[in-house]
């Protein structure tokens, strides 16, 4: 399933949302925004490398990124010095690196143009092990200028210093220099050998996060994004299911649930597949026919409670979606068995999902009795 198919699905959903009241439509669109950023606007993360360490660019990429990907980094094409380089990490994805180390005034002009065309998501500062303080200071001054440029071009990037034995630290230099951009951006100091992929994934903008967690294979970061996907999709399905249009919304609900499952598969490092998502949903017992009977049965049974009947139908649609999403998360990301995923689905089916933009309310006493 490619982005063209996803775009078509989102366009259909946005067309449907246009028919809903403003009180429901606007909160649902807010839930849809992060999903569009994660999957429709998805792109490789962009990192700028600064400092005075002479380590070759591909060796740097291997130390930071290749451990999670299990692939040897390779340039997809050579674009020239002080230009964005696209680095492939096998089937897991790719990153973009801008090597700005040692840039003189002419080269800094090239770096500025590159940052203007594509702002960096995050800067690395890698000092040489025994760099002279004057050289480290010069690199810090260049870094301050680059951070300011990046910010002016719309990239609010963070900064990570990578420490080596015997290297001068950036922080005291930044204090002595009165470098506000470095002060505001510095996330912390990390060892070059330490795995940073989880930290990187949490600091990147949404459109670059999916690629990063696929590369890193960090289950915590993958689960975090999957949770965002499940909660937003569940809220959208709850809002759609609450509308008094029996059966007409079922194809939309079913499609959203399958897109959610295929998205979780993709986050885990697999390829997106609506067919595989359909097979998984059927395997855990969440087939379409059962969902229709449950939801439409609820709608019919509660027709004597104006307003509350629709709210409960929305809760059924939202809870079913949440249960499917949790089952997919434990199976594809947490490594559970299919039996455990089925248990997770059954356990979460009764979870109450509030409609977007509305707080949970106590249900009428008569409607909660069996």
N, C-alpha and C positions, 0 to 999 in steps of 0.2 A: 504494500500500500504506500503510494508516494504522496508528496505534498499536494498534488493536484486533486487527488481524491479527498484528502482532508479538507482542502479549501472548499470543495463542492459541498461537503457535509456541513461545514461551518456556515456557508452562505445560505443553505437551506434552513439551518437552525436560526440564523439571524432573521430570515424572512418570516419564520414562524413567530419569533419573539415580537416582531412588529405588530402582531395582532393582540398582544397581551396588554393589560393595563399598565400605566407608567409605574405604579407602585411595585409591580412584579418585574417588569421588563428591565428597568435600570439596575436593580441588584443582580439580576441574572447576567446582564451584560458585564457587570463588574467581575462576576465569577468566570466569565468566558475569556476575559482579557489575559490572565496568566496562562491559560491553556493555549491561546493563540501565540503568545510569546514563546512558550516552551517548544511547540511543535511546528507551527507555521512559519515563524520567524527564526527558526533554529539555524545556528551558524557555528563555525569553529571558534573557540575562545582565542582571544588575542593577547599575547604577552610581549612586553618590551624588556629586553635584557640590557642592563647598564652596569657600570663598575669597571674595574681594570684587570680582572682575571682573564688570562689568555685562553681559557678552555674552549676548544672548538664547539661550534653551535650544536652540531648533532650529538656530541658527547654530553653537552649540557641537557639537551632534550631527553637523551637516554636516561640520565641520572634522575631527572625530575618526573618524567612521564611514562617511561617504558616499563617500569616495574608493574604497574597496574594493567597496562595493555598487553604485556607479554610479547610485544613486537619490536623489532629494531626500527628506530625512526629513519625516515628517508625524505629528502626534499622531493616534492612533486615536480618542481621546476626551479631553475636558478634564475632569480629575478634581479640580482646585483646587490652590491653592498648597501647597507643602510636602507633596505627595502623590506617590506613584509615578505617573509618566506613561509610558504605552506608546507608543513611537515606532516607526512602521513604516518599514522600509527596502526597500520593494517586495517582490518575490517572493523575495528572499534571506532575509528574516526580520525580526525586530524586536528591540528592546532595551527595557529599562525604566530610566528616569532619575528620580532624586529630587533636585530642586534645593533644597539646604538653605542656599544663600547668604543672608546677612543675616538669619538667623532670630533673633528675640528670644526671651525666655523662653516666651511663649505658643506661638510657632511651633515652638520646640524640643520642646515637649511633643507636638506633632503629628508631628514628625520621629521622635521616639522611638517613638510608636505605629506608624508606618510601618515602622521597622526591626524592631520586635517582630513585626509580621505577616509581613514578608518581609525578612530581613537582606540587606544589600548584599554583592555579590561583590567590589567594588573601589571605592575612593574616589578622586576627583580633587580636587586643591587647585589652584585657579586664582586667584592674586592679581592685583589690579589693577596696571596698569603703573606708576603713581606713587602707590600707596596709602601713606597715612601709616602709620608703624610701629605706632602704637597700634591702628589699625584691623586691620592684618594680625595683630597679636597677639591681638586679640579673636576673629578668625576661627579662629586656631590653637587657642585655648582651646575654642571650640565644637567644632572638629574632634576634639580629644582626648576630649571627652565623647561624641561620636557614635561614635567608634571603640570606646570602652569599652562603650557600649550594644550596639553591633553584635556585639561579641565575647560579651557575656553572653547574647545571643539566639541564639547558635550560628553566627554568621557570622565566620569568621576572615579578614576582608577585608584586602587589601593596599592601599597608598596610592601614588599617583603624583602628583608635583608637576609642573604644567605651567608653564613659565617664559615670561615676557614681558620685553622690554627695560625695565630700570629698576625692576622689581618687587622687593620684599623677599623674600629666600629664606626658606623655611619652616624649613630645618634648623637654622641658628643660633638662631632663635627657639625652636624645640623644645628645644634644649640649654639655653638660658637659663631656659625655663619648667619644666624637668624634666618633660617630657611622655613617659612611658614608652610609651604606646600609639602615638604618632607614631614614636618611635625604632624600635619593633618592627615597624611596618607599612610604613615607607617603602621602596619598591622603588628609587626613583631620581628624578632630575629630567630631564624631557624637554621639548623645544621643542613648542609647541602645533602647529606646522606639520609636525612629524615624524610619519610613519606609525607608529602604535602597535599596529596590529591584531594583528601577530604576537606581540608581548609580552603583550597582553591575553589572547589565546587560551591561552598557556602558563600563565597565572596563574589562570585560572578553574576552578571545580570541574567535574567531568566532565559533569554535567547541563546546564551552560551552554556547553560548549566547541563542540559541533557547530554551534549557531546562530551563534557568533562566527566560526568559520572559514568558514561559508557567506557571512556578511556581508563578511568581510575579503578572501576570495579569495586568502589567503596560501598558496602551494603547499607551503611548508615545514611550516606548521601543519597543513594538510590531510593531508600525507603522514604526519606524526607520528601523527595519530589513526587514519588508515587502517592504519598498521603495527600499532597496538595491536589494532585490530579483526581484522586478518589473523592475528596471532599467537595471540590468544585463541580464535578460531574454529578454527584449525588444531589447537590443543592439545585442544579439546573433541572435534573429529572423530577425532583420534588415539586418545583414550580410548574413544570409542564404538566405533570400528573394531576395537579390540583385544579386544572382548568376544566370546565364542564363541557368537554368535547369527547364523548365516549368513542374509543377505538381509533379515532382519527390521529391521535398523538402516539399510538403504539409504535409505528415504524420509526419515529424520531427517537423514542425512548430506547428501543432495541439497538438502533444504530449507535447512539451515544454510549451505551453500555459496551458494545463491541469495540468501539474506538478507544474507550478507556482501557479495556483489557489489552488491546494491541499496543497502546501507549506504554503500559507497564512492562510488556514484553520487550519493547524497544529500550526502555530505561535500563533493563537488566542486562542488555548487551546483545539480545537477539534481534532479528529483523521483524519489522511490523508485518502482521498478516491477519486480515479479517477472517480468513478461513480457519487458521489456528485458534484465533480468539473464539470463534463460534464453537469449535470442537471442545475447547476448555470449558466454556459456559455450559455446554451440554453435559460434560463429564462430571461437573459438580452438582448437577441436578437443577440448574437454573434455566430450564428450557423456556422458550418464548410462550408456548401454550399455557404452561403453569402460571407464568407471570400475568398473562392476560386474564385468566380466570380469577386469580387472586384480586387483581386491581379492579376489574369490572364488577366482580362479585361484591367487593367492598363498596363500590360506588352505588350499586343497586340497593344493597342492604341499608345504606345510610341516607337514602333519598328523603327520609322523613326528618332529617336534621339539616335544614338549609344552612349553607356555609360550612358547617362542620363536616358534612359528607365530603366536600371537595378537599378540605384540609387533610382529612384522613387518607383520601386517595393519593394526595401528594406525598404523604408520609410513607405510604406503602411503596410508591414508585421510588422515592428517595432511599428508603431502607433496603429495598431489593438491590438497587444500584450500589449502595455502600457495601452490602454483603458480598456482591460479586467482586467489587474492587479489593476488598480485604482478602478474599480467597486468592485472587490473582497475585496480590503482593506477597503473601506467605509462600505461594508456590513458586513464582518466577524469581523473586528476589531473596526471600529468606531460605529457600531450598527445602521447603516442606514437601511431604509426599502428597499425592492426589487425595488420599483419604483424609489427611490433615487439612487440606484445602477445603474439602467438602464440609468438614466439621466447622471450619472457620466461617463458611458461608451460612450454615444453619445457625451458628451462634450469633451472627450479626444481623440476621434477617429481621429481627424485632427491634432493632435500634431506631429510635425516633430521630428523624431528620427535619429540622425546622425549615420553613420556606425562606428563601433569601429575603433579607430586609425585614423579617418579622421574628419576634421573640417567641419562644415556645410558650404555649398557654395550656392550662389544665383543660382536659376534655370534659364534655358534659358527662355526668356520672353514668347516665343510662347508656351512653355510647361506648363505655369502657367495659361494660359487663358482657359476659359471654352467655 
